[in-house]
């Protein structure tokens, strides 16, 4: 590829990213697979930028989840974060953004290349671009890029993964009545090491759903899930 074609591609990518680089060699590096520079991969490929970008994205995703889902448990936050920063989700974001045509890769040096490889490359380059933006533009621009491109998928992933149903139900009930849902232990059985709890969730005095589990917390979560499903059927 000629130098003027490379520059034109980088300018087009900057427009796509809505970020103009001070040092375009960083952007060039962020889209270069190590197959193109086997001998100088440490300095010329996206590998180390990907490492940096992964850590930066993870920190912002965790903060966003913490602020957006204050009623979620640590386990629920961890599960949601793990799904948001997964290769599958990053690949989807990268493909939707249109990164693949810009990626520099030497197919002759790859043993196999298929749709999965394409997705993996898009995920890698998305992380590397965040690392490059952070180095070139500073943390605030990187934060803005992550907020615009990556954080919007958190709510979508949360719904897909059915994370924090109690928080979702609380939001629905607050919008409907201005009141909080109430949870009651309706029944408990078994011995100390084998307890089973039946928990009901109520909107005022109306029973919305029930859940049975070995802990009150888990039973309440199941009750909230049942309530949300019942409300969806009623309103759908």
HELIX and SHEET records of a PDB file:
HELIX    1   1 UNK A    3  UNK A   17  1                                  15    
HELIX    2   2 UNK A   24  UNK A   30  1                                   7    
HELIX    3   3 UNK A   34  UNK A   36  5                                   3    
HELIX    4   4 UNK A   38  UNK A   40  5                                   3    
HELIX    5   5 UNK A   41  UNK A   44  1                                   4    
HELIX    6   6 UNK A   47  UNK A   68  1                                  22    
HELIX    7   7 UNK A   74  UNK A   84  1                                  11    
HELIX    8   8 UNK A   87  UNK A   97  1                                  11    
HELIX    9   9 UNK A  100  UNK A  102  5                                   3    
HELIX   10  10 UNK A  107  UNK A  109  5                                   3    
HELIX   11  11 UNK A  115  UNK A  137  1                                  23    
HELIX   12  12 UNK A  139  UNK A  149  1                                  11    
HELIX   13  13 UNK A  153  UNK A  161  1                                   9    
HELIX   14  14 UNK A  165  UNK A  177  1                                  13    
HELIX   15  15 UNK A  192  UNK A  194  5                                   3    
HELIX   16  16 UNK A  216  UNK A  235  1                                  20    
SHEET    1   A 3 UNK A 182  UNK A 189  0                                        
SHEET    2   A 3 UNK A 196  UNK A 203 -1                                        
SHEET    3   A 3 UNK A 206  UNK A 213 -1                                        
END                                                                             
